[in-house]
Amino acid sequence: MTAAPHPALELRDITAGYERRAPVLREISLSVREGEAVGLLGPSGCGKSTLAKVAALLHRPYAGTVRLGGDPARGWRHRAPRAQRTAVGVVFQQPRLAADPRLTLAALIAEPLRATGRRAEAAQRVAELADAVGLGGDLLGRRPHEVSDGQLQRACAARALVLRPRVLVCDEMTAMLDASTTAALVAVVEDYRKRSGAALLAVGHDRTLLERWCDRTVELDRPAGTRAGTAP
Protein backbone atom coordinates (compact mmCIF):
# COMPACT_ATOMS: atom_id res chain seq x y z
CA MET A 1 0.00 0.00 0.00
CA THR A 2 1.33 3.45 -0.95
CA ALA A 3 1.77 5.83 1.99
CA ALA A 4 -0.47 8.90 1.98
CA PRO A 5 1.40 12.05 0.91
CA HIS A 6 2.28 14.60 3.52
CA PRO A 7 -0.16 17.53 3.89
CA ALA A 8 0.87 20.62 1.95
CA LEU A 9 0.55 22.56 5.21
CA GLU A 10 0.56 21.12 8.70
CA LEU A 11 0.34 23.10 11.94
CA ARG A 12 0.81 20.94 15.00
CA ASP A 13 0.22 22.03 18.61
CA ILE A 14 0.78 25.70 17.84
CA THR A 15 0.97 28.08 20.79
CA ALA A 16 1.50 31.66 19.65
CA GLY A 17 0.78 35.27 20.40
CA TYR A 18 2.48 38.54 21.25
CA GLU A 19 3.03 38.08 24.98
CA ARG A 20 4.42 34.76 26.14
CA ARG A 21 2.42 34.71 29.36
CA ALA A 22 -0.85 35.32 27.52
CA PRO A 23 -0.77 33.62 24.09
CA VAL A 24 -3.82 34.03 21.85
CA LEU A 25 -3.46 30.45 20.59
CA ARG A 26 -2.74 27.35 22.63
CA GLU A 27 -1.94 23.94 21.13
CA ILE A 28 -3.85 24.46 17.88
CA SER A 29 -3.45 21.85 15.15
CA LEU A 30 -4.60 22.11 11.55
CA SER A 31 -3.65 20.50 8.25
CA VAL A 32 -4.42 21.26 4.60
CA ARG A 33 -3.87 18.65 1.90
CA GLU A 34 -2.50 19.40 -1.55
CA GLY A 35 -5.27 20.83 -3.71
CA GLU A 36 -7.60 21.29 -0.73
CA ALA A 37 -9.31 24.50 0.36
CA VAL A 38 -9.87 24.86 4.10
CA GLY A 39 -11.79 27.75 5.62
CA LEU A 40 -10.81 28.97 9.09
CA LEU A 41 -13.78 30.60 10.80
CA GLY A 42 -13.91 32.51 14.05
CA PRO A 43 -14.86 35.78 15.73
CA SER A 44 -12.55 38.76 16.00
CA GLY A 45 -9.80 38.27 18.56
CA CYS A 46 -9.78 34.48 18.49
CA GLY A 47 -6.33 34.31 16.87
CA LYS A 48 -7.20 33.53 13.24
CA SER A 49 -4.82 36.09 11.78
CA THR A 50 -2.05 35.04 14.16
CA LEU A 51 -2.44 31.44 13.00
CA ALA A 52 -2.40 32.61 9.38
CA LYS A 53 0.89 34.44 9.98
CA VAL A 54 2.38 31.35 11.61
CA ALA A 55 1.29 29.28 8.60
CA ALA A 56 2.94 31.78 6.25
CA LEU A 57 6.20 31.71 8.26
CA LEU A 58 5.69 35.35 9.21
CA HIS A 59 5.29 34.83 12.96
CA ARG A 60 7.31 32.46 15.13
CA PRO A 61 5.16 30.43 17.53
CA TYR A 62 6.19 29.90 21.13
CA ALA A 63 5.67 26.16 20.70
CA GLY A 64 4.57 23.66 18.09
CA THR A 65 5.72 22.84 14.56
CA VAL A 66 4.92 24.01 11.05
CA ARG A 67 5.53 21.67 8.13
CA LEU A 68 5.34 22.44 4.42
CA GLY A 69 5.03 19.33 2.31
CA GLY A 70 6.29 17.29 5.24
CA ASP A 71 9.41 19.43 5.82
CA PRO A 72 9.63 21.34 9.11
CA ALA A 73 9.91 25.11 8.92
CA ARG A 74 13.54 26.08 9.34
CA GLY A 75 13.15 29.79 9.97
CA TRP A 76 10.74 32.70 10.09
CA ARG A 77 10.37 35.79 7.92
CA HIS A 78 13.63 36.59 6.12
CA ARG A 79 15.45 33.81 7.99
CA ALA A 80 13.30 31.10 6.44
CA PRO A 81 15.03 29.30 3.56
CA ARG A 82 14.08 30.78 0.20
CA ALA A 83 12.45 27.53 -0.96
CA GLN A 84 10.09 27.62 2.01
CA ARG A 85 9.42 31.37 1.89
CA THR A 86 8.46 31.21 -1.77
CA ALA A 87 6.29 28.12 -1.30
CA VAL A 88 3.67 30.24 0.50
CA GLY A 89 1.72 33.13 -0.98
CA VAL A 90 -0.22 35.47 1.30
CA VAL A 91 -3.05 37.94 0.73
CA PHE A 92 -3.78 40.14 3.75
CA GLN A 93 -6.99 41.92 4.75
CA GLN A 94 -5.75 45.50 4.39
CA PRO A 95 -3.97 46.03 1.07
CA ARG A 96 -2.80 49.54 1.94
CA LEU A 97 -0.78 48.19 4.85
CA ALA A 98 0.60 45.38 2.70
CA ALA A 99 1.69 47.50 -0.29
CA ASP A 100 4.73 49.77 -0.64
CA PRO A 101 3.18 53.16 -1.51
CA ARG A 102 6.19 54.04 -3.68
CA LEU A 103 5.64 51.18 -6.15
CA THR A 104 3.39 51.12 -9.17
CA LEU A 105 0.97 48.20 -9.29
CA ALA A 106 3.16 46.53 -11.92
CA ALA A 107 6.20 46.81 -9.66
CA LEU A 108 4.17 45.62 -6.70
CA ILE A 109 3.13 42.44 -8.52
CA ALA A 110 6.69 41.82 -9.73
CA GLU A 111 8.31 42.54 -6.34
CA PRO A 112 8.72 38.84 -5.29
CA LEU A 113 10.32 37.98 -8.64
CA ARG A 114 12.86 40.75 -8.31
CA ALA A 115 13.57 39.80 -4.69
CA THR A 116 14.36 36.22 -5.73
CA GLY A 117 16.53 37.09 -8.73
CA ARG A 118 13.92 36.27 -11.37
CA ARG A 119 13.58 39.74 -12.87
CA ALA A 120 13.59 38.34 -16.42
CA GLU A 121 10.20 36.72 -15.82
CA ALA A 122 8.58 39.89 -14.53
CA ALA A 123 7.07 41.38 -17.69
CA GLN A 124 5.37 38.18 -18.80
CA ARG A 125 4.12 37.18 -15.34
CA VAL A 126 2.81 40.66 -14.55
CA ALA A 127 0.91 40.75 -17.84
CA GLU A 128 -0.58 37.30 -17.24
CA LEU A 129 -1.65 38.01 -13.70
CA ALA A 130 -2.91 41.53 -14.37
CA ASP A 131 -5.23 40.07 -16.96
CA ALA A 132 -6.32 37.30 -14.58
CA VAL A 133 -7.22 39.68 -11.75
CA GLY A 134 -8.80 42.32 -13.99
CA LEU A 135 -6.24 45.13 -13.91
CA GLY A 136 -6.37 46.62 -17.37
CA GLY A 137 -5.77 49.96 -19.01
CA ASP A 138 -3.35 52.28 -17.27
CA LEU A 139 -3.89 50.83 -13.78
CA LEU A 140 -0.55 49.01 -13.72
CA GLY A 141 1.27 52.33 -13.97
CA ARG A 142 -0.52 53.83 -10.98
CA ARG A 143 0.58 53.82 -7.35
CA PRO A 144 -1.54 52.62 -4.42
CA HIS A 145 -2.91 56.07 -3.55
CA GLU A 146 -4.18 56.41 -7.13
CA VAL A 147 -6.39 53.31 -7.10
CA SER A 148 -9.31 51.96 -5.08
CA ASP A 149 -9.03 49.41 -2.29
CA GLY A 150 -10.48 46.77 -4.60
CA GLN A 151 -7.99 47.50 -7.37
CA LEU A 152 -5.10 47.44 -4.92
CA GLN A 153 -6.27 44.14 -3.44
CA ARG A 154 -6.39 42.68 -6.95
CA ALA A 155 -2.72 43.64 -7.33
CA CYS A 156 -1.89 42.12 -3.95
CA ALA A 157 -3.61 38.87 -4.97
CA ALA A 158 -1.57 38.82 -8.18
CA ARG A 159 1.60 39.40 -6.14
CA ALA A 160 0.73 36.42 -3.93
CA LEU A 161 0.46 34.19 -7.02
CA VAL A 162 3.46 35.46 -8.97
CA LEU A 163 5.92 32.85 -7.61
CA ARG A 164 3.42 29.99 -8.17
CA PRO A 165 3.14 29.05 -4.47
CA ARG A 166 2.23 25.56 -3.28
CA VAL A 167 0.28 26.99 -0.35
CA LEU A 168 -1.91 30.09 -0.46
CA VAL A 169 -3.02 31.87 2.73
CA CYS A 170 -5.85 34.38 2.36
CA ASP A 171 -6.34 36.27 5.62
CA GLU A 172 -9.71 38.06 5.44
CA MET A 173 -8.85 38.77 1.80
CA THR A 174 -12.34 39.99 0.91
CA ALA A 175 -13.36 41.71 4.16
CA MET A 176 -13.01 45.23 2.74
CA LEU A 177 -14.32 44.51 -0.76
CA ASP A 178 -17.65 44.82 -2.53
CA ALA A 179 -19.51 41.76 -3.76
CA SER A 180 -18.29 41.92 -7.36
CA THR A 181 -14.61 42.27 -6.41
CA THR A 182 -14.99 39.50 -3.83
CA ALA A 183 -16.43 37.17 -6.47
CA ALA A 184 -13.67 38.06 -8.94
CA LEU A 185 -10.82 37.41 -6.50
CA VAL A 186 -12.31 34.17 -5.22
CA ALA A 187 -12.60 33.03 -8.85
CA VAL A 188 -8.94 33.89 -9.49
CA VAL A 189 -7.78 31.96 -6.42
CA GLU A 190 -9.97 28.98 -7.28
CA ASP A 191 -8.72 28.89 -10.86
CA TYR A 192 -5.13 28.92 -9.62
CA ARG A 193 -5.80 26.23 -7.02
CA LYS A 194 -7.47 23.90 -9.50
CA ARG A 195 -4.78 24.36 -12.14
CA SER A 196 -1.79 24.11 -9.80
CA GLY A 197 -2.98 21.75 -7.08
CA ALA A 198 -2.01 24.30 -4.44
CA ALA A 199 -3.44 24.14 -0.93
CA LEU A 200 -5.55 27.04 0.34
CA LEU A 201 -6.13 28.30 3.87
CA ALA A 202 -8.87 30.95 3.73
CA VAL A 203 -9.33 32.85 6.98
CA GLY A 204 -12.48 34.82 7.70
CA HIS A 205 -15.65 35.37 9.67
CA ASP A 206 -18.14 35.12 6.78
CA ARG A 207 -19.49 31.60 7.21
CA THR A 208 -21.57 31.68 4.03
CA LEU A 209 -18.63 32.70 1.86
CA LEU A 210 -16.20 30.19 3.34
CA GLU A 211 -18.66 27.29 3.23
CA ARG A 212 -19.37 27.99 -0.46
CA TRP A 213 -15.72 28.54 -1.30
CA CYS A 214 -13.92 25.82 0.65
CA ASP A 215 -13.96 22.04 0.75
CA ARG A 216 -14.37 22.16 4.52
CA THR A 217 -14.34 24.70 7.31
CA VAL A 218 -12.78 24.65 10.78
CA GLU A 219 -13.94 26.86 13.64
CA LEU A 220 -11.46 28.60 15.90
CA ASP A 221 -13.66 29.87 18.68
CA ARG A 222 -12.16 28.38 21.83
CA PRO A 223 -10.69 30.80 24.33
CA ALA A 224 -6.95 30.65 24.95
CA GLY A 225 -6.12 27.88 27.35
CA THR A 226 -8.19 25.14 25.71
CA ARG A 227 -7.02 22.56 23.25
CA ALA A 228 -8.46 22.37 19.73
CA GLY A 229 -7.34 19.01 18.32
CA THR A 230 -6.30 18.36 14.75
CA ALA A 231 -8.90 19.56 12.26
CA PRO A 232 -10.70 16.75 10.45
C-alpha positions as CSV (number, residue, x, y, z in Angstrom):
1,M,0.0,0.0,0.0
2,T,1.3,3.5,-0.9
3,A,1.8,5.8,2.0
4,A,-0.5,8.9,2.0
5,P,1.4,12.1,0.9
6,H,2.3,14.6,3.5
7,P,-0.2,17.5,3.9
8,A,0.9,20.6,1.9
9,L,0.5,22.6,5.2
10,E,0.6,21.1,8.7
11,L,0.3,23.1,11.9
12,R,0.8,20.9,15.0
13,D,0.2,22.0,18.6
14,I,0.8,25.7,17.8
15,T,1.0,28.1,20.8
16,A,1.5,31.7,19.6
17,G,0.8,35.3,20.4
18,Y,2.5,38.5,21.2
19,E,3.0,38.1,25.0
20,R,4.4,34.8,26.1
21,R,2.4,34.7,29.4
22,A,-0.9,35.3,27.5
23,P,-0.8,33.6,24.1
24,V,-3.8,34.0,21.9
25,L,-3.5,30.5,20.6
26,R,-2.7,27.3,22.6
27,E,-1.9,23.9,21.1
28,I,-3.9,24.5,17.9
29,S,-3.4,21.8,15.2
30,L,-4.6,22.1,11.5
31,S,-3.7,20.5,8.2
32,V,-4.4,21.3,4.6
33,R,-3.9,18.7,1.9
34,E,-2.5,19.4,-1.5
35,G,-5.3,20.8,-3.7
36,E,-7.6,21.3,-0.7
37,A,-9.3,24.5,0.4
38,V,-9.9,24.9,4.1
39,G,-11.8,27.7,5.6
40,L,-10.8,29.0,9.1
41,L,-13.8,30.6,10.8
42,G,-13.9,32.5,14.0
43,P,-14.9,35.8,15.7
44,S,-12.6,38.8,16.0
45,G,-9.8,38.3,18.6
46,C,-9.8,34.5,18.5
47,G,-6.3,34.3,16.9
48,K,-7.2,33.5,13.2
49,S,-4.8,36.1,11.8
50,T,-2.0,35.0,14.2
51,L,-2.4,31.4,13.0
52,A,-2.4,32.6,9.4
53,K,0.9,34.4,10.0
54,V,2.4,31.3,11.6
55,A,1.3,29.3,8.6
56,A,2.9,31.8,6.3
57,L,6.2,31.7,8.3
58,L,5.7,35.3,9.2
59,H,5.3,34.8,13.0
60,R,7.3,32.5,15.1
61,P,5.2,30.4,17.5
62,Y,6.2,29.9,21.1
63,A,5.7,26.2,20.7
64,G,4.6,23.7,18.1
65,T,5.7,22.8,14.6
66,V,4.9,24.0,11.0
67,R,5.5,21.7,8.1
68,L,5.3,22.4,4.4
69,G,5.0,19.3,2.3
70,G,6.3,17.3,5.2
71,D,9.4,19.4,5.8
72,P,9.6,21.3,9.1
73,A,9.9,25.1,8.9
74,R,13.5,26.1,9.3
75,G,13.1,29.8,10.0
76,W,10.7,32.7,10.1
77,R,10.4,35.8,7.9
78,H,13.6,36.6,6.1
79,R,15.5,33.8,8.0
80,A,13.3,31.1,6.4
81,P,15.0,29.3,3.6
82,R,14.1,30.8,0.2
83,A,12.5,27.5,-1.0
84,Q,10.1,27.6,2.0
85,R,9.4,31.4,1.9
86,T,8.5,31.2,-1.8
87,A,6.3,28.1,-1.3
88,V,3.7,30.2,0.5
89,G,1.7,33.1,-1.0
90,V,-0.2,35.5,1.3
91,V,-3.1,37.9,0.7
92,F,-3.8,40.1,3.7
93,Q,-7.0,41.9,4.7
94,Q,-5.8,45.5,4.4
95,P,-4.0,46.0,1.1
96,R,-2.8,49.5,1.9
97,L,-0.8,48.2,4.8
98,A,0.6,45.4,2.7
99,A,1.7,47.5,-0.3
100,D,4.7,49.8,-0.6
101,P,3.2,53.2,-1.5
102,R,6.2,54.0,-3.7
103,L,5.6,51.2,-6.2
104,T,3.4,51.1,-9.2
105,L,1.0,48.2,-9.3
106,A,3.2,46.5,-11.9
107,A,6.2,46.8,-9.7
108,L,4.2,45.6,-6.7
109,I,3.1,42.4,-8.5
110,A,6.7,41.8,-9.7
111,E,8.3,42.5,-6.3
112,P,8.7,38.8,-5.3
113,L,10.3,38.0,-8.6
114,R,12.9,40.7,-8.3
115,A,13.6,39.8,-4.7
116,T,14.4,36.2,-5.7
117,G,16.5,37.1,-8.7
118,R,13.9,36.3,-11.4
119,R,13.6,39.7,-12.9
120,A,13.6,38.3,-16.4
121,E,10.2,36.7,-15.8
122,A,8.6,39.9,-14.5
123,A,7.1,41.4,-17.7
124,Q,5.4,38.2,-18.8
125,R,4.1,37.2,-15.3
126,V,2.8,40.7,-14.6
127,A,0.9,40.8,-17.8
128,E,-0.6,37.3,-17.2
129,L,-1.7,38.0,-13.7
130,A,-2.9,41.5,-14.4
131,D,-5.2,40.1,-17.0
132,A,-6.3,37.3,-14.6
133,V,-7.2,39.7,-11.7
134,G,-8.8,42.3,-14.0
135,L,-6.2,45.1,-13.9
136,G,-6.4,46.6,-17.4
137,G,-5.8,50.0,-19.0
138,D,-3.3,52.3,-17.3
139,L,-3.9,50.8,-13.8
140,L,-0.6,49.0,-13.7
141,G,1.3,52.3,-14.0
142,R,-0.5,53.8,-11.0
143,R,0.6,53.8,-7.4
144,P,-1.5,52.6,-4.4
145,H,-2.9,56.1,-3.5
146,E,-4.2,56.4,-7.1
147,V,-6.4,53.3,-7.1
148,S,-9.3,52.0,-5.1
149,D,-9.0,49.4,-2.3
150,G,-10.5,46.8,-4.6
151,Q,-8.0,47.5,-7.4
152,L,-5.1,47.4,-4.9
153,Q,-6.3,44.1,-3.4
154,R,-6.4,42.7,-7.0
155,A,-2.7,43.6,-7.3
156,C,-1.9,42.1,-3.9
157,A,-3.6,38.9,-5.0
158,A,-1.6,38.8,-8.2
159,R,1.6,39.4,-6.1
160,A,0.7,36.4,-3.9
161,L,0.5,34.2,-7.0
162,V,3.5,35.5,-9.0
163,L,5.9,32.8,-7.6
164,R,3.4,30.0,-8.2
165,P,3.1,29.0,-4.5
166,R,2.2,25.6,-3.3
167,V,0.3,27.0,-0.4
168,L,-1.9,30.1,-0.5
169,V,-3.0,31.9,2.7
170,C,-5.8,34.4,2.4
171,D,-6.3,36.3,5.6
172,E,-9.7,38.1,5.4
173,M,-8.9,38.8,1.8
174,T,-12.3,40.0,0.9
175,A,-13.4,41.7,4.2
176,M,-13.0,45.2,2.7
177,L,-14.3,44.5,-0.8
178,D,-17.6,44.8,-2.5
179,A,-19.5,41.8,-3.8
180,S,-18.3,41.9,-7.4
181,T,-14.6,42.3,-6.4
182,T,-15.0,39.5,-3.8
183,A,-16.4,37.2,-6.5
184,A,-13.7,38.1,-8.9
185,L,-10.8,37.4,-6.5
186,V,-12.3,34.2,-5.2
187,A,-12.6,33.0,-8.8
188,V,-8.9,33.9,-9.5
189,V,-7.8,32.0,-6.4
190,E,-10.0,29.0,-7.3
191,D,-8.7,28.9,-10.9
192,Y,-5.1,28.9,-9.6
193,R,-5.8,26.2,-7.0
194,K,-7.5,23.9,-9.5
195,R,-4.8,24.4,-12.1
196,S,-1.8,24.1,-9.8
197,G,-3.0,21.8,-7.1
198,A,-2.0,24.3,-4.4
199,A,-3.4,24.1,-0.9
200,L,-5.6,27.0,0.3
201,L,-6.1,28.3,3.9
202,A,-8.9,30.9,3.7
203,V,-9.3,32.9,7.0
204,G,-12.5,34.8,7.7
205,H,-15.7,35.4,9.7
206,D,-18.1,35.1,6.8
207,R,-19.5,31.6,7.2
208,T,-21.6,31.7,4.0
209,L,-18.6,32.7,1.9
210,L,-16.2,30.2,3.3
211,E,-18.7,27.3,3.2
212,R,-19.4,28.0,-0.5
213,W,-15.7,28.5,-1.3
214,C,-13.9,25.8,0.6
215,D,-14.0,22.0,0.8
216,R,-14.4,22.2,4.5
217,T,-14.3,24.7,7.3
218,V,-12.8,24.6,10.8
219,E,-13.9,26.9,13.6
220,L,-11.5,28.6,15.9
221,D,-13.7,29.9,18.7
222,R,-12.2,28.4,21.8
223,P,-10.7,30.8,24.3
224,A,-7.0,30.7,25.0
225,G,-6.1,27.9,27.4
226,T,-8.2,25.1,25.7
227,R,-7.0,22.6,23.3
228,A,-8.5,22.4,19.7
229,G,-7.3,19.0,18.3
230,T,-6.3,18.4,14.8
231,A,-8.9,19.6,12.3
232,P,-10.7,16.7,10.5
